[in-house]
Amino acid sequence: MKMETVKLSRIVMKLTPELYSSLKPNELNSEIVLANGIDALESEDALEIIQYSISEHQKDAPLQ
């Protein structure tokens, strides 16, 4: 098992570059720990990670 820590921006650019402009800088800067490294990820995995990251950042956002 190859653990690897990468920024979400790297995952997005590698697997779903069309979503890059949709994400906020703080989301793209999130550090993600991958149990099997970035080379083991597929597009579906990337989408799941992106969704989770967005929801985590929304928890911290103040209500307007």
N, C-alpha and C positions, 0 to 999 in steps of 0.2 A: 504494500500500500504506500503510495507516494503522496503524502500531505503537501499541500501547496497553498500559500496565501497570495491572493491577487486582488487588484482593485476591480470593482464591477465594470469599470470602463474597458478593461482589457477583455473581459468576457463578452461584453456587448460588441466591441469592435471585431472580435474573432468570429462570433456566431450569429449575431443579429445586428449588423451595423446600421440597418435602416431605423432602428429604435434609438440610436445614439442621441439624436437631436430632441427626442421626446423626454429625456431624463434630465433632472436638475443636477447641477454640479456636485452638490453634497451627496446625491445618490450615486453618481458615477465614481465618487471618491471612496465609497464604502469598501472596506476590506472584507473579502469573502474567503473563508477557509474551505478548500476543496479536498475531500478525502482521497481522491484518486488523481488529482492534478487536472490542469486545464485541458490536457490532451484527451482525457476520457469524457469530456462533456459533449453533449449533443444539443441541438437547437432547443429541444423541448426542455432540457435541463436549464438552459440559459433563461428561457421564459419564466420558469418557476422561480429561479433565483431573483430575477428582476422584479417579479410580482411581490415576492417576500420583502425585498429591499424597499420597494415603494411603500408597502404597508408599514414597515418598521419606521420609516422616516415620517409618515403621516401621524403616527402615534405621538411623536415628539412635537409636532407642529401645533401652535396655538390656534384655537378656534377663532374664526373671524366673523 
